[in-house]
Amino acid sequence: MDPAAIEQRILQAMPGADVRVMSEDNVHYSARIVSADFSGRSRIERHRLVHAAIGSELGREIHALSLDLKSPEEVAD
């Protein structure tokens, strides 16, 4: 799956987020997402939001996904 397609799925679920998805082989990915949706949420809740946005490709076309998830406040610190 193309990293841009993953970015689009995340942006549809989390409008206004700053999303960067990278992959060298289109199977293993890393993503950095800064979103107000993460404010006040635990690490697990943040991961669940992203996994729900990506959908069923996670574990199929997307073999591995490393996530760096921050709220805007955490980036400003």
mmCIF file of the N, C-alpha and C atoms, coordinates in Angstrom:
data_MODEL
# 
_entry.id   MODEL 
# 
loop_
_atom_site.group_PDB 
_atom_site.id 
_atom_site.type_symbol 
_atom_site.label_atom_id 
_atom_site.label_alt_id 
_atom_site.label_comp_id 
_atom_site.label_asym_id 
_atom_site.label_entity_id 
_atom_site.label_seq_id 
_atom_site.pdbx_PDB_ins_code 
_atom_site.Cartn_x 
_atom_site.Cartn_y 
_atom_site.Cartn_z 
_atom_site.occupancy 
_atom_site.B_iso_or_equiv 
_atom_site.pdbx_formal_charge 
_atom_site.auth_seq_id 
_atom_site.auth_comp_id 
_atom_site.auth_asym_id 
_atom_site.auth_atom_id 
_atom_site.pdbx_PDB_model_num 
ATOM 1   N N  . MET A 1 1  ? 0.847   -1.169 0.000  1.00 0.00 ? 1  MET A N  1 
ATOM 2   C CA . MET A 1 1  ? 0.000   0.000  0.000  1.00 0.00 ? 1  MET A CA 1 
ATOM 3   C C  . MET A 1 1  ? 0.894   1.233  0.000  1.00 0.00 ? 1  MET A C  1 
ATOM 4   N N  . ASP A 1 2  ? 0.535   2.186  -0.775 1.00 0.00 ? 2  ASP A N  1 
ATOM 5   C CA . ASP A 1 2  ? 1.283   3.429  -0.900 1.00 0.00 ? 2  ASP A CA 1 
ATOM 6   C C  . ASP A 1 2  ? 1.150   4.270  0.377  1.00 0.00 ? 2  ASP A C  1 
ATOM 7   N N  . PRO A 1 3  ? 2.243   4.842  0.885  1.00 0.00 ? 3  PRO A N  1 
ATOM 8   C CA . PRO A 1 3  ? 2.159   5.664  2.093  1.00 0.00 ? 3  PRO A CA 1 
ATOM 9   C C  . PRO A 1 3  ? 1.159   6.821  1.973  1.00 0.00 ? 3  PRO A C  1 
ATOM 10  N N  . ALA A 1 4  ? 1.026   7.396  0.798  1.00 0.00 ? 4  ALA A N  1 
ATOM 11  C CA . ALA A 1 4  ? 0.073   8.496  0.604  1.00 0.00 ? 4  ALA A CA 1 
ATOM 12  C C  . ALA A 1 4  ? -1.365  8.030  0.824  1.00 0.00 ? 4  ALA A C  1 
ATOM 13  N N  . ALA A 1 5  ? -1.682  6.801  0.456  1.00 0.00 ? 5  ALA A N  1 
ATOM 14  C CA . ALA A 1 5  ? -3.025  6.256  0.670  1.00 0.00 ? 5  ALA A CA 1 
ATOM 15  C C  . ALA A 1 5  ? -3.306  6.094  2.159  1.00 0.00 ? 5  ALA A C  1 
ATOM 16  N N  . ILE A 1 6  ? -2.295  5.684  2.903  1.00 0.00 ? 6  ILE A N  1 
ATOM 17  C CA . ILE A 1 6  ? -2.454  5.554  4.353  1.00 0.00 ? 6  ILE A CA 1 
ATOM 18  C C  . ILE A 1 6  ? -2.658  6.937  4.969  1.00 0.00 ? 6  ILE A C  1 
ATOM 19  N N  . GLU A 1 7  ? -1.872  7.902  4.531  1.00 0.00 ? 7  GLU A N  1 
ATOM 20  C CA . GLU A 1 7  ? -2.030  9.273  5.021  1.00 0.00 ? 7  GLU A CA 1 
ATOM 21  C C  . GLU A 1 7  ? -3.447  9.770  4.787  1.00 0.00 ? 7  GLU A C  1 
ATOM 22  N N  . GLN A 1 8  ? -3.991  9.520  3.602  1.00 0.00 ? 8  GLN A N  1 
ATOM 23  C CA . GLN A 1 8  ? -5.343  9.967  3.263  1.00 0.00 ? 8  GLN A CA 1 
ATOM 24  C C  . GLN A 1 8  ? -6.378  9.337  4.182  1.00 0.00 ? 8  GLN A C  1 
ATOM 25  N N  . ARG A 1 9  ? -6.258  8.070  4.466  1.00 0.00 ? 9  ARG A N  1 
ATOM 26  C CA . ARG A 1 9  ? -7.206  7.400  5.369  1.00 0.00 ? 9  ARG A CA 1 
ATOM 27  C C  . ARG A 1 9  ? -7.167  8.025  6.760  1.00 0.00 ? 9  ARG A C  1 
ATOM 28  N N  . ILE A 1 10 ? -5.971  8.298  7.230  1.00 0.00 ? 10 ILE A N  1 
ATOM 29  C CA . ILE A 1 10 ? -5.839  8.899  8.554  1.00 0.00 ? 10 ILE A CA 1 
ATOM 30  C C  . ILE A 1 10 ? -6.421  10.308 8.554  1.00 0.00 ? 10 ILE A C  1 
ATOM 31  N N  . LEU A 1 11 ? -6.137  11.068 7.515  1.00 0.00 ? 11 LEU A N  1 
ATOM 32  C CA . LEU A 1 11 ? -6.663  12.437 7.439  1.00 0.00 ? 11 LEU A CA 1 
ATOM 33  C C  . LEU A 1 11 ? -8.185  12.466 7.330  1.00 0.00 ? 11 LEU A C  1 
ATOM 34  N N  . GLN A 1 12 ? -8.778  11.481 6.667  1.00 0.00 ? 12 GLN A N  1 
ATOM 35  C CA . GLN A 1 12 ? -10.237 11.419 6.597  1.00 0.00 ? 12 GLN A CA 1 
ATOM 36  C C  . GLN A 1 12 ? -10.840 11.210 7.983  1.00 0.00 ? 12 GLN A C  1 
ATOM 37  N N  . ALA A 1 13 ? -10.181 10.394 8.795  1.00 0.00 ? 13 ALA A N  1 
ATOM 38  C CA . ALA A 1 13 ? -10.680 10.112 10.141 1.00 0.00 ? 13 ALA A CA 1 
ATOM 39  C C  . ALA A 1 13 ? -10.293 11.199 11.143 1.00 0.00 ? 13 ALA A C  1 
ATOM 40  N N  . MET A 1 14 ? -9.197  11.913 10.851 1.00 0.00 ? 14 MET A N  1 
ATOM 41  C CA . MET A 1 14 ? -8.666  12.907 11.780 1.00 0.00 ? 14 MET A CA 1 
ATOM 42  C C  . MET A 1 14 ? -8.339  14.198 11.026 1.00 0.00 ? 14 MET A C  1 
ATOM 43  N N  . PRO A 1 15 ? -9.363  14.904 10.566 1.00 0.00 ? 15 PRO A N  1 
ATOM 44  C CA . PRO A 1 15 ? -9.107  16.138 9.803  1.00 0.00 ? 15 PRO A CA 1 
ATOM 45  C C  . PRO A 1 15 ? -8.253  17.119 10.612 1.00 0.00 ? 15 PRO A C  1 
ATOM 46  N N  . GLY A 1 16 ? -7.349  17.766 9.938  1.00 0.00 ? 16 GLY A N  1 
ATOM 47  C CA . GLY A 1 16 ? -6.494  18.749 10.586 1.00 0.00 ? 16 GLY A CA 1 
ATOM 48  C C  . GLY A 1 16 ? -5.229  18.177 11.199 1.00 0.00 ? 16 GLY A C  1 
ATOM 49  N N  . ALA A 1 17 ? -5.084  16.871 11.171 1.00 0.00 ? 17 ALA A N  1 
ATOM 50  C CA . ALA A 1 17 ? -3.885  16.252 11.731 1.00 0.00 ? 17 ALA A CA 1 
ATOM 51  C C  . ALA A 1 17 ? -2.687  16.499 10.820 1.00 0.00 ? 17 ALA A C  1 
ATOM 52  N N  . ASP A 1 18 ? -1.516  16.511 11.410 1.00 0.00 ? 18 ASP A N  1 
ATOM 53  C CA . ASP A 1 18 ? -0.263  16.548 10.646 1.00 0.00 ? 18 ASP A CA 1 
ATOM 54  C C  . ASP A 1 18 ? 0.198   15.099 10.544 1.00 0.00 ? 18 ASP A C  1 
ATOM 55  N N  . VAL A 1 19 ? 0.136   14.534 9.341  1.00 0.00 ? 19 VAL A N  1 
ATOM 56  C CA . VAL A 1 19 ? 0.388   13.106 9.142  1.00 0.00 ? 19 VAL A CA 1 
ATOM 57  C C  . VAL A 1 19 ? 1.545   12.915 8.183  1.00 0.00 ? 19 VAL A C  1 
ATOM 58  N N  . ARG A 1 20 ? 2.531   12.113 8.594  1.00 0.00 ? 20 ARG A N  1 
ATOM 59  C CA . ARG A 1 20 ? 3.640   11.727 7.722  1.00 0.00 ? 20 ARG A CA 1 
ATOM 60  C C  . ARG A 1 20 ? 3.828   10.218 7.829  1.00 0.00 ? 20 ARG A C  1 
ATOM 61  N N  . VAL A 1 21 ? 3.659   9.542  6.714  1.00 0.00 ? 21 VAL A N  1 
ATOM 62  C CA . VAL A 1 21 ? 3.842   8.086  6.674  1.00 0.00 ? 21 VAL A CA 1 
ATOM 63  C C  . VAL A 1 21 ? 5.006   7.796  5.737  1.00 0.00 ? 21 VAL A C  1 
ATOM 64  N N  . MET A 1 22 ? 5.925   6.958  6.190  1.00 0.00 ? 22 MET A N  1 
ATOM 65  C CA . MET A 1 22 ? 7.098   6.611  5.393  1.00 0.00 ? 22 MET A CA 1 
ATOM 66  C C  . MET A 1 22 ? 7.220   5.098  5.276  1.00 0.00 ? 22 MET A C  1 
ATOM 67  N N  . SER A 1 23 ? 7.768   4.659  4.135  1.00 0.00 ? 23 SER A N  1 
ATOM 68  C CA . SER A 1 23 ? 8.030   3.236  3.923  1.00 0.00 ? 23 SER A CA 1 
ATOM 69  C C  . SER A 1 23 ? 9.055   3.085  2.818  1.00 0.00 ? 23 SER A C  1 
ATOM 70  N N  . GLU A 1 24 ? 9.971   2.172  3.012  1.00 0.00 ? 24 GLU A N  1 
ATOM 71  C CA . GLU A 1 24 ? 10.957  1.874  1.970  1.00 0.00 ? 24 GLU A CA 1 
ATOM 72  C C  . GLU A 1 24 ? 10.510  0.728  1.080  1.00 0.00 ? 24 GLU A C  1 
ATOM 73  N N  . ASP A 1 25 ? 9.590   -0.111 1.600  1.00 0.00 ? 25 ASP A N  1 
ATOM 74  C CA . ASP A 1 25 ? 9.190   -1.298 0.840  1.00 0.00 ? 25 ASP A CA 1 
ATOM 75  C C  . ASP A 1 25 ? 7.677   -1.454 0.654  1.00 0.00 ? 25 ASP A C  1 
ATOM 76  N N  . ASN A 1 26 ? 6.890   -0.476 1.100  1.00 0.00 ? 26 ASN A N  1 
ATOM 77  C CA . ASN A 1 26 ? 5.425   -0.509 1.020  1.00 0.00 ? 26 ASN A CA 1 
ATOM 78  C C  . ASN A 1 26 ? 4.818   -1.730 1.709  1.00 0.00 ? 26 ASN A C  1 
ATOM 79  N N  . VAL A 1 27 ? 5.492   -2.212 2.746  1.00 0.00 ? 27 VAL A N  1 
ATOM 80  C CA . VAL A 1 27 ? 4.987   -3.290 3.588  1.00 0.00 ? 27 VAL A CA 1 
ATOM 81  C C  . VAL A 1 27 ? 5.216   -2.934 5.064  1.00 0.00 ? 27 VAL A C  1 
ATOM 82  N N  . HIS A 1 28 ? 6.385   -2.344 5.335  1.00 0.00 ? 28 HIS A N  1 
ATOM 83  C CA . HIS A 1 28 ? 6.757   -1.905 6.680  1.00 0.00 ? 28 HIS A CA 1 
ATOM 84  C C  . HIS A 1 28 ? 6.711   -0.373 6.692  1.00 0.00 ? 28 HIS A C  1 
ATOM 85  N N  . TYR A 1 29 ? 5.982   0.191  7.651  1.00 0.00 ? 29 TYR A N  1 
ATOM 86  C CA . TYR A 1 29 ? 5.739   1.631  7.660  1.00 0.00 ? 29 TYR A CA 1 
ATOM 87  C C  . TYR A 1 29 ? 6.085   2.241  9.011  1.00 0.00 ? 29 TYR A C  1 
ATOM 88  N N  . SER A 1 30 ? 6.369   3.531  8.972  1.00 0.00 ? 30 SER A N  1 
ATOM 89  C CA . SER A 1 30 ? 6.451   4.324  10.190 1.00 0.00 ? 30 SER A CA 1 
ATOM 90  C C  . SER A 1 30 ? 5.625   5.581  9.940  1.00 0.00 ? 30 SER A C  1 
ATOM 91  N N  . ALA A 1 31 ? 4.949   6.025  10.992 1.00 0.00 ? 31 ALA A N  1 
ATOM 92  C CA . ALA A 1 31 ? 4.086   7.200  10.856 1.00 0.00 ? 31 ALA A CA 1 
ATOM 93  C C  . ALA A 1 31 ? 4.280   8.118  12.042 1.00 0.00 ? 31 ALA A C  1 
ATOM 94  N N  . ARG A 1 32 ? 4.291   9.402  11.758 1.00 0.00 ? 32 ARG A N  1 
ATOM 95  C CA . ARG A 1 32 ? 4.305   10.423 12.811 1.00 0.00 ? 32 ARG A CA 1 
ATOM 96  C C  . ARG A 1 32 ? 3.044   11.229 12.616 1.00 0.00 ? 32 ARG A C  1 
ATOM 97  N N  . ILE A 1 33 ? 2.224   11.265 13.653 1.00 0.00 ? 33 ILE A N  1 
ATOM 98  C CA . ILE A 1 33 ? 0.940   11.954 13.573 1.00 0.00 ? 33 ILE A CA 1 
ATOM 99  C C  . ILE A 1 33 ? 0.817   12.886 14.767 1.00 0.00 ? 33 ILE A C  1 
ATOM 100 N N  . VAL A 1 34 ? 0.512   14.149 14.467 1.00 0.00 ? 34 VAL A N  1 
ATOM 101 C CA . VAL A 1 34 ? 0.232   15.134 15.497 1.00 0.00 ? 34 VAL A CA 1 
ATOM 102 C C  . VAL A 1 34 ? -1.223  15.539 15.310 1.00 0.00 ? 34 VAL A C  1 
ATOM 103 N N  . SER A 1 35 ? -2.034  15.333 16.341 1.00 0.00 ? 35 SER A N  1 
ATOM 104 C CA . SER A 1 35 ? -3.460  15.615 16.215 1.00 0.00 ? 35 SER A CA 1 
ATOM 105 C C  . SER A 1 35 ? -4.048  16.048 17.552 1.00 0.00 ? 35 SER A C  1 
ATOM 106 N N  . ALA A 1 36 ? -4.964  17.003 17.489 1.00 0.00 ? 36 ALA A N  1 
ATOM 107 C CA . ALA A 1 36 ? -5.697  17.421 18.682 1.00 0.00 ? 36 ALA A CA 1 
ATOM 108 C C  . ALA A 1 36 ? -6.561  16.277 19.205 1.00 0.00 ? 36 ALA A C  1 
ATOM 109 N N  . ASP A 1 37 ? -6.889  15.316 18.346 1.00 0.00 ? 37 ASP A N  1 
ATOM 110 C CA . ASP A 1 37 ? -7.671  14.152 18.765 1.00 0.00 ? 37 ASP A CA 1 
ATOM 111 C C  . ASP A 1 37 ? -6.946  13.325 19.822 1.00 0.00 ? 37 ASP A C  1 
ATOM 112 N N  . PHE A 1 38 ? -5.637  13.484 19.943 1.00 0.00 ? 38 PHE A N  1 
ATOM 113 C CA . PHE A 1 38 ? -4.858  12.723 20.913 1.00 0.00 ? 38 PHE A CA 1 
ATOM 114 C C  . PHE A 1 38 ? -4.817  13.371 22.291 1.00 0.00 ? 38 PHE A C  1 
ATOM 115 N N  . SER A 1 39 ? -5.233  14.623 22.384 1.00 0.00 ? 39 SER A N  1 
ATOM 116 C CA . SER A 1 39 ? -5.189  15.339 23.666 1.00 0.00 ? 39 SER A CA 1 
ATOM 117 C C  . SER A 1 39 ? -6.027  14.617 24.707 1.00 0.00 ? 39 SER A C  1 
ATOM 118 N N  . GLY A 1 40 ? -5.414  14.344 25.852 1.00 0.00 ? 40 GLY A N  1 
ATOM 119 C CA . GLY A 1 40 ? -6.112  13.708 26.953 1.00 0.00 ? 40 GLY A CA 1 
ATOM 120 C C  . GLY A 1 40 ? -6.355  12.215 26.783 1.00 0.00 ? 40 GLY A C  1 
ATOM 121 N N  . ARG A 1 41 ? -5.817  11.610 25.725 1.00 0.00 ? 41 ARG A N  1 
ATOM 122 C CA . ARG A 1 41 ? -6.016  10.180 25.484 1.00 0.00 ? 41 ARG A CA 1 
ATOM 123 C C  . ARG A 1 41 ? -4.757  9.396  25.827 1.00 0.00 ? 41 ARG A C  1 
ATOM 124 N N  . SER A 1 42 ? -4.958  8.168  26.256 1.00 0.00 ? 42 SER A N  1 
ATOM 125 C CA . SER A 1 42 ? -3.831  7.295  26.577 1.00 0.00 ? 42 SER A CA 1 
ATOM 126 C C  . SER A 1 42 ? -3.161  6.819  25.284 1.00 0.00 ? 42 SER A C  1 
ATOM 127 N N  . ARG A 1 43 ? -2.009  6.235  25.439 1.00 0.00 ? 43 ARG A N  1 
ATOM 128 C CA . ARG A 1 43 ? -1.280  5.690  24.292 1.00 0.00 ? 43 ARG A CA 1 
ATOM 129 C C  . ARG A 1 43 ? -2.120  4.636  23.554 1.00 0.00 ? 43 ARG A C  1 
ATOM 130 N N  . ILE A 1 44 ? -2.769  3.770  24.300 1.00 0.00 ? 44 ILE A N  1 
ATOM 131 C CA . ILE A 1 44 ? -3.594  2.724  23.689 1.00 0.00 ? 44 ILE A CA 1 
ATOM 132 C C  . ILE A 1 44 ? -4.771  3.332  22.929 1.00 0.00 ? 44 ILE A C  1 
ATOM 133 N N  . GLU A 1 45 ? -5.419  4.329  23.508 1.00 0.00 ? 45 GLU A N  1 
ATOM 134 C CA . GLU A 1 45 ? -6.546  4.988  22.831 1.00 0.00 ? 45 GLU A CA 1 
ATOM 135 C C  . GLU A 1 45 ? -6.090  5.648  21.535 1.00 0.00 ? 45 GLU A C  1 
ATOM 136 N N  . ARG A 1 46 ? -4.909  6.243  21.553 1.00 0.00 ? 46 ARG A N  1 
ATOM 137 C CA . ARG A 1 46 ? -4.373  6.878  20.351 1.00 0.00 ? 46 ARG A CA 1 
ATOM 138 C C  . ARG A 1 46 ? -4.131  5.838  19.259 1.00 0.00 ? 46 ARG A C  1 
ATOM 139 N N  . HIS A 1 47 ? -3.529  4.722  19.632 1.00 0.00 ? 47 HIS A N  1 
ATOM 140 C CA . HIS A 1 47 ? -3.269  3.652  18.664 1.00 0.00 ? 47 HIS A CA 1 
ATOM 141 C C  . HIS A 1 47 ? -4.576  3.117  18.086 1.00 0.00 ? 47 HIS A C  1 
ATOM 142 N N  . ARG A 1 48 ? -5.578  2.967  18.932 1.00 0.00 ? 48 ARG A N  1 
ATOM 143 C CA . ARG A 1 48 ? -6.876  2.474  18.450 1.00 0.00 ? 48 ARG A CA 1 
ATOM 144 C C  . ARG A 1 48 ? -7.494  3.416  17.429 1.00 0.00 ? 48 ARG A C  1 
ATOM 145 N N  . LEU A 1 49 ? -7.361  4.727  17.648 1.00 0.00 ? 49 LEU A N  1 
ATOM 146 C CA . LEU A 1 49 ? -7.882  5.699  16.684 1.00 0.00 ? 49 LEU A CA 1 
ATOM 147 C C  . LEU A 1 49 ? -7.221  5.529  15.322 1.00 0.00 ? 49 LEU A C  1 
ATOM 148 N N  . VAL A 1 50 ? -5.915  5.379  15.325 1.00 0.00 ? 50 VAL A N  1 
ATOM 149 C CA . VAL A 1 50 ? -5.181  5.234  14.069 1.00 0.00 ? 50 VAL A CA 1 
ATOM 150 C C  . VAL A 1 50 ? -5.514  3.897  13.407 1.00 0.00 ? 50 VAL A C  1 
ATOM 151 N N  . HIS A 1 51 ? -5.549  2.833  14.181 1.00 0.00 ? 51 HIS A N  1 
ATOM 152 C CA . HIS A 1 51 ? -5.866  1.511  13.617 1.00 0.00 ? 51 HIS A CA 1 
ATOM 153 C C  . HIS A 1 51 ? -7.256  1.509  13.000 1.00 0.00 ? 51 HIS A C  1 
ATOM 154 N N  . ALA A 1 52 ? -8.222  2.155  13.648 1.00 0.00 ? 52 ALA A N  1 
ATOM 155 C CA . ALA A 1 52 ? -9.580  2.237  13.102 1.00 0.00 ? 52 ALA A CA 1 
ATOM 156 C C  . ALA A 1 52 ? -9.596  3.019  11.795 1.00 0.00 ? 52 ALA A C  1 
ATOM 157 N N  . ALA A 1 53 ? -8.768  4.060  11.709 1.00 0.00 ? 53 ALA A N  1 
ATOM 158 C CA . ALA A 1 53 ? -8.716  4.870  10.488 1.00 0.00 ? 53 ALA A CA 1 
ATOM 159 C C  . ALA A 1 53 ? -8.125  4.084  9.321  1.00 0.00 ? 53 ALA A C  1 
ATOM 160 N N  . ILE A 1 54 ? -7.140  3.256  9.597  1.00 0.00 ? 54 ILE A N  1 
ATOM 161 C CA . ILE A 1 54 ? -6.476  2.498  8.528  1.00 0.00 ? 54 ILE A CA 1 
ATOM 162 C C  . ILE A 1 54 ? -7.342  1.338  8.059  1.00 0.00 ? 54 ILE A C  1 
ATOM 163 N N  . GLY A 1 55 ? -7.984  0.669  8.986  1.00 0.00 ? 55 GLY A N  1 
ATOM 164 C CA . GLY A 1 55 ? -8.906  -0.393 8.615  1.00 0.00 ? 55 GLY A CA 1 
ATOM 165 C C  . GLY A 1 55 ? -8.262  -1.752 8.446  1.00 0.00 ? 55 GLY A C  1 
ATOM 166 N N  . SER A 1 56 ? -8.883  -2.571 7.621  1.00 0.00 ? 56 SER A N  1 
ATOM 167 C CA . SER A 1 56 ? -8.530  -3.992 7.513  1.00 0.00 ? 56 SER A CA 1 
ATOM 168 C C  . SER A 1 56 ? -7.184  -4.265 6.849  1.00 0.00 ? 56 SER A C  1 
ATOM 169 N N  . GLU A 1 57 ? -6.575  -3.269 6.210  1.00 0.00 ? 57 GLU A N  1 
ATOM 170 C CA . GLU A 1 57 ? -5.264  -3.490 5.591  1.00 0.00 ? 57 GLU A CA 1 
ATOM 171 C C  . GLU A 1 57 ? -4.176  -3.729 6.628  1.00 0.00 ? 57 GLU A C  1 
ATOM 172 N N  . LEU A 1 58 ? -4.427  -3.271 7.849  1.00 0.00 ? 58 LEU A N  1 
ATOM 173 C CA . LEU A 1 58 ? -3.462  -3.478 8.921  1.00 0.00 ? 58 LEU A CA 1 
ATOM 174 C C  . LEU A 1 58 ? -3.385  -4.972 9.211  1.00 0.00 ? 58 LEU A C  1 
ATOM 175 N N  . GLY A 1 59 ? -2.204  -5.531 9.023  1.00 0.00 ? 59 GLY A N  1 
ATOM 176 C CA . GLY A 1 59 ? -2.016  -6.963 9.182  1.00 0.00 ? 59 GLY A CA 1 
ATOM 177 C C  . GLY A 1 59 ? -2.106  -7.725 7.873  1.00 0.00 ? 59 GLY A C  1 
ATOM 178 N N  . ARG A 1 60 ? -2.532  -7.055 6.835  1.00 0.00 ? 60 ARG A N  1 
ATOM 179 C CA . ARG A 1 60 ? -2.585  -7.671 5.497  1.00 0.00 ? 60 ARG A CA 1 
ATOM 180 C C  . ARG A 1 60 ? -1.564  -6.975 4.610  1.00 0.00 ? 60 ARG A C  1 
ATOM 181 N N  . GLU A 1 61 ? -1.995  -5.927 3.921  1.00 0.00 ? 61 GLU A N  1 
ATOM 182 C CA . GLU A 1 61 ? -1.064  -5.161 3.077  1.00 0.00 ? 61 GLU A CA 1 
ATOM 183 C C  . GLU A 1 61 ? -0.022  -4.435 3.916  1.00 0.00 ? 61 GLU A C  1 
ATOM 184 N N  . ILE A 1 62 ? -0.413  -4.046 5.114  1.00 0.00 ? 62 ILE A N  1 
ATOM 185 C CA . ILE A 1 62 ? 0.487   -3.358 6.034  1.00 0.00 ? 62 ILE A CA 1 
ATOM 186 C C  . ILE A 1 62 ? 0.971   -4.393 7.035  1.00 0.00 ? 62 ILE A C  1 
ATOM 187 N N  . HIS A 1 63 ? 2.192   -4.847 6.834  1.00 0.00 ? 63 HIS A N  1 
ATOM 188 C CA . HIS A 1 63 ? 2.739   -5.904 7.692  1.00 0.00 ? 63 HIS A CA 1 
ATOM 189 C C  . HIS A 1 63 ? 3.164   -5.359 9.055  1.00 0.00 ? 63 HIS A C  1 
ATOM 190 N N  . ALA A 1 64 ? 3.766   -4.181 9.074  1.00 0.00 ? 64 ALA A N  1 
ATOM 191 C CA . ALA A 1 64 ? 4.239   -3.578 10.329 1.00 0.00 ? 64 ALA A CA 1 
ATOM 192 C C  . ALA A 1 64 ? 4.056   -2.070 10.262 1.00 0.00 ? 64 ALA A C  1 
ATOM 193 N N  . LEU A 1 65 ? 3.663   -1.495 11.394 1.00 0.00 ? 65 LEU A N  1 
ATOM 194 C CA . LEU A 1 65 ? 3.427   -0.055 11.460 1.00 0.00 ? 65 LEU A CA 1 
ATOM 195 C C  . LEU A 1 65 ? 3.942   0.464  12.796 1.00 0.00 ? 65 LEU A C  1 
ATOM 196 N N  . SER A 1 66 ? 4.955   1.314  12.740 1.00 0.00 ? 66 SER A N  1 
ATOM 197 C CA . SER A 1 66 ? 5.506   1.963  13.917 1.00 0.00 ? 66 SER A CA 1 
ATOM 198 C C  . SER A 1 66 ? 4.874   3.350  14.024 1.00 0.00 ? 66 SER A C  1 
ATOM 199 N N  . LEU A 1 67 ? 4.321   3.673  15.188 1.00 0.00 ? 67 LEU A N  1 
ATOM 200 C CA . LEU A 1 67 ? 3.600   4.932  15.343 1.00 0.00 ? 67 LEU A CA 1 
ATOM 201 C C  . LEU A 1 67 ? 4.250   5.849  16.368 1.00 0.00 ? 67 LEU A C  1 
ATOM 202 N N  . ASP A 1 68 ? 4.377   7.126  16.003 1.00 0.00 ? 68 ASP A N  1 
ATOM 203 C CA . ASP A 1 68 ? 4.782   8.192  16.907 1.00 0.00 ? 68 ASP A CA 1 
ATOM 204 C C  . ASP A 1 68 ? 3.600   9.148  16.943 1.00 0.00 ? 68 ASP A C  1 
ATOM 205 N N  . LEU A 1 69 ? 2.839   9.133  18.032 1.00 0.00 ? 69 LEU A N  1 
ATOM 206 C CA . LEU A 1 69 ? 1.575   9.859  18.125 1.00 0.00 ? 69 LEU A CA 1 
ATOM 207 C C  . LEU A 1 69 ? 1.668   10.924 19.201 1.00 0.00 ? 69 LEU A C  1 
ATOM 208 N N  . LYS A 1 70 ? 1.437   12.172 18.816 1.00 0.00 ? 70 LYS A N  1 
ATOM 209 C CA . LYS A 1 70 ? 1.567   13.300 19.739 1.00 0.00 ? 70 LYS A CA 1 
ATOM 210 C C  . LYS A 1 70 ? 0.362   14.221 19.616 1.00 0.00 ? 70 LYS A C  1 
ATOM 211 N N  . SER A 1 71 ? 0.041   14.886 20.714 1.00 0.00 ? 71 SER A N  1 
ATOM 212 C CA . SER A 1 71 ? -0.930  15.975 20.667 1.00 0.00 ? 71 SER A CA 1 
ATOM 213 C C  . SER A 1 71 ? -0.141  17.257 20.356 1.00 0.00 ? 71 SER A C  1 
ATOM 214 N N  . PRO A 1 72 ? -0.805  18.303 19.889 1.00 0.00 ? 72 PRO A N  1 
ATOM 215 C CA . PRO A 1 72 ? -0.078  19.563 19.617 1.00 0.00 ? 72 PRO A CA 1 
ATOM 216 C C  . PRO A 1 72 ? 0.642   20.095 20.852 1.00 0.00 ? 72 PRO A C  1 
ATOM 217 N N  . GLU A 1 73 ? 0.059   19.898 22.017 1.00 0.00 ? 73 GLU A N  1 
ATOM 218 C CA . GLU A 1 73 ? 0.695   20.375 23.254 1.00 0.00 ? 73 GLU A CA 1 
ATOM 219 C C  . GLU A 1 73 ? 2.014   19.661 23.512 1.00 0.00 ? 73 GLU A C  1 
ATOM 220 N N  . GLU A 1 74 ? 2.070   18.381 23.193 1.00 0.00 ? 74 GLU A N  1 
ATOM 221 C CA . GLU A 1 74 ? 3.291   17.606 23.419 1.00 0.00 ? 74 GLU A CA 1 
ATOM 222 C C  . GLU A 1 74 ? 4.403   18.012 22.468 1.00 0.00 ? 74 GLU A C  1 
ATOM 223 N N  . VAL A 1 75 ? 4.045   18.449 21.292 1.00 0.00 ? 75 VAL A N  1 
ATOM 224 C CA . VAL A 1 75 ? 5.041   18.897 20.321 1.00 0.00 ? 75 VAL A CA 1 
ATOM 225 C C  . VAL A 1 75 ? 5.582   20.264 20.704 1.00 0.00 ? 75 VAL A C  1 
ATOM 226 N N  . ALA A 1 76 ? 4.734   21.100 21.274 1.00 0.00 ? 76 ALA A N  1 
ATOM 227 C CA . ALA A 1 76 ? 5.112   22.463 21.652 1.00 0.00 ? 76 ALA A CA 1 
ATOM 228 C C  . ALA A 1 76 ? 6.053   22.491 22.847 1.00 0.00 ? 76 ALA A C  1 
ATOM 229 N N  . ASP A 1 77 ? 6.054   21.430 23.658 1.00 0.00 ? 77 ASP A N  1 
ATOM 230 C CA . ASP A 1 77 ? 6.898   21.408 24.864 1.00 0.00 ? 77 ASP A CA 1 
ATOM 231 C C  . ASP A 1 77 ? 8.356   21.368 24.548 1.00 0.00 ? 77 ASP A C  1 
# 
